[in-house]
Structures are given as structure tokens and as C-alpha cells.
């Protein structure tokens, strides 16, 4: 990696706008909108002024709840110019989830959509009001107001135009004064974890970390200003708002943003915009590969594919590579707490490393594999907990002192909770979550090992292994399986197959066939929901 970028996000955007003023920087097909870097710079300055007019100061928290739109992006840039901290909110949140994060992160202003798919967001945001149609300060002490990020006048709260009109009250000099106070190591966002196992926690990420993690990703993928990148990832996820939005202003390459993912939208965009790069989570690529119209599209412009967000079976990697006719395929590993990236495979690596590992540590950070109890480093090719230290790591969880104590070692290493190995060449493999380890009668079982074995069966499309309560062994093994043809398989055959290939205690006791897994918006499987379903399905004692 070349020298780190020691600029604020606002400074990086301004530099790119000065150097490439008329080059397309952001394309939003759903809005029929193409924005040059000059337009992004000028419009985000207006947003920054409007935020100042609202009384937002450096360090204030603003929530953004909506799909991928130009206004979402402009809010991001406008906020970072004055040191406000964005809190990205997942579009599928219900009121209780939204309520929790608004209070936990102490959001001062919420920018919301009015409607998204079947969700009446306007109705939900009205629940923040008391019977006088004012923000209920007794319940939401930090929240000052709500604005809609679309242009829908005649609503209870102000719309986007109402918000922008506030900018006329702030001069260019005032904006410069605010911007002069911002430093690269200031907070950029409070990025909430997916909540796959517990209530979401807000990871505090810096502007320096966001820019340089994105730069490391772009360098490893060999991207440059001639590329055109298709992004179906939600802005509410750090994969979407860090690795892609930041890449655009670093590389000066056009980014084509999908408002919300469907396979057809992505395939149309790649073809129509002649995209050279597409990034996403494995479930997105699986959906495209399984779409009946997949072979009707022209993907010859594609050169590079980047995957992340969750582990991807080797068979799926092979399918993606073959179907899109791509040699340049890369997969990374990271968490919200690490600005979404810790490791990434070089596109020039041998196919084995691209398909069977998650690559090497990105430049400028440190990773080690340790015994999760003693925290001593383990030998190469030995399973242990992956720890990371560097510019990509969060400053901590917002307002979570106890969790922060558990998340970091005394000498500052972040504990990912993931079980991994590293070989003698520095390539990492992710085995599973330390918390997901199944302890059956005193024997430790990695769900990933059992999943990989079952995935080698011909008709198995995907599988999730979880621990369920058992009166004899404390933990027992349950398998949830999605088949290729949608039909159930012989459960006894699967159990015997696992027993033949692995130690007998790793054989699932319970097997269920499902059509899909419950996932977060970013595509991560919510294993706690599978466990709840298993307890109900097999009438298990959850108090065991």
C-alpha cells in the first residue's frame, strides 16, 4: 500500500472535484441521475450549510434511514465536512429497532425516507411525537427533529427542500470555519453491528480509517480511474458506505449505485453502464446466478468481482468465476468494527488462495491468531481467535464501557470473536465464530467444518449449523439445509455421510429443510432466529 491518506473526507472530495470537475462521480439509475465530482462537492456544501443552520456542531450525531439515494450520499459528505457523525440505519428496521438506536446513539436529527417498499416510514417517525405533535423529549431526550430525505411536501416534518432552504442562512466563510476544525482522526460514523446474536452495538469509526481502508481495498483489487463500479450494497452497511463511496472520491472513478438490490437491477446496470467491477455479498451473486434471465445479459465489460460480508462456499466462488467468466475474483474478511475489512485476496493470486482463503492482512494493519483463553499466539495452521490492530479498527462501541473492556486486550488488540488459521505464507482462513462453537459433551465442534462437509453433497445449495439445547450433552447439533431442487433429502443419509467423513460426535442430531435463512439486510444469517425456530420446531427445552 502506498502512503496513507492523511486528509479528511471533505478534503479528499474537494481535491478530486478540483482535479476532475466534469467527470461523472456518482450514477443513480433509479433517479436517472449522473453527478460530476464538481456537482457532488457543490451540493454537499449546501447540505453542510443546512446542517450548520440546524445548529449541528462537530461531534453531533445524525441518523440516516433510507435506501441508496443521491441525498443519502450528500448527507454523508455534508456531515463529514463539518465533523458531524453519521449513524446509518438499516431500511428494514421496525419502530422498536429504530427507537433503540436513536436513543442508544443519541441521534439529534433523523433524516428518514417517507416510504420504503411495504414500510410506512412516515407513520413510524410520527411515533417520536407526543400528543402535541412535538418530539417526545421525555422518551427521546437527544432527538431534536426529523426531516424527510425525499421531496414530499405537506408532511408533518420538513422534506428535503425545506432542509436545503436552510442553507441560505449560512455563508461560505462560516462553512470554512467549521471545516477548519475537522481532523482526519475525527469520528466519521457510528456503524451498528448486524445484531446476528444480540442487540446491535455502535462501532465508532474514524474518517482516517474509512478513507484508508477503502484505499487498501482499491489497491489490492488494482482499481483505477478508468473503472466503472456497480454497487448493490446498502449504504446502511459499512461495506456500502466505506469501501465503495470512499473509493469513488479516492480513485475518481464512477460508482453506479443500485437503490435497493434485486438481481435484475444489478444485471441491467452492469450491461447498460458497461461496469468493469461489481462488489457484493455472496447471497447477491447467488440470486443473480439463479435468476432465469441471467444468460440473456451481456457481462463482457466485467473485469473484477469483489465479495465480502459473509463466508462464501468454494462451489459458489467457482460458479461466479465461471458464469461471469472472471479470473479477477477476490474475497475479503472484516467486521463493522474494522471498517468492514481486515484481509483481502489479491486478484493476481493463484486460484486456490482466491477460492479457499480470505487473503492476507490489508497493508498497514496487524493481525495475529491467539488461544482465546491465554491470548498467546498459536503456531501456523492452528485454529485460534483472530485479533487485529490498526487504522481500520473502531475507537470502541458507543456508550458501551463493559463491552469495550471485553472487546479489546489490555495492549489494544481488538478481539474479533472469529476462529481462524493462518498459513506460513500469511493467508487466512475463517473457520467460524468463537461464540458459535458447539460444545457437545465437552467436545468443541466448529459449525463451519460440518457445514463444509454437508455442502459437498450434490443437492445441497446452502447449510447452516447451529447449537440447540440438550439435556444430556448441553449442546446438540442442528442443521438447516436449502436444497438445489427445493425437495427434502433423506436426513438419515446426511447424518451417516457426516459420520463417515467426520468424527461421529459431529453428526447433526436434528435436520430441517428450509427455503431460505433469516438474514440481516447485509446478507448475514441470523443464527439466533434459527435457534428460536429449532426450539419451537423440535419442542426443545430452552432452559437446558
Secondary structure, DSSP 8 states (H G I E B T S, - for coil): --S---S-HHHHHHHHHHHSTTSEEEEEGGGTEEEEHHHHHHHHHHHHHHHHHTT--TT-EEEEESSS-HHHHHHHHHHHHHT-EEEEE-TT--HHHHHHHHHHTT-SEEEE-S-BTTB-HHHHHGGGB-TTSSB-TTT-SS--EEEESS---SSSSB-HHHHHHGGGGS-HHHHHHHHTT--TTSEEEEEE---SSSS--EEEEEHHHHHHHHHHHHHHTT--TT-EEEE-S-TTSHHHHTTTHHHHHHHT-EEEE-SS--HHHHHHHHHHHT-SEEEE-HHHHHHHHTSTTGGGS--TT--EEEE-SS---HHHHHHHHHHTT-SEEEEEE--GGGTT-SEE--TTS-HHHHHH---EE-TT-EEEEE-TTT--B--TT--EEEEEESTTS-S-BTT-HHHHHHHB-TTS-EEEEEEEEE-TTS-EEEEEEGGG-EEETTEEE-HHHHHHHHHTSTTEEEEEEEEEEETTTEEEEEEEEEESSS----HHHHHHHHHHHS-GGGS-SEEEE-S---B-TTS-B-HHHHHHHHHHHTT--TT-
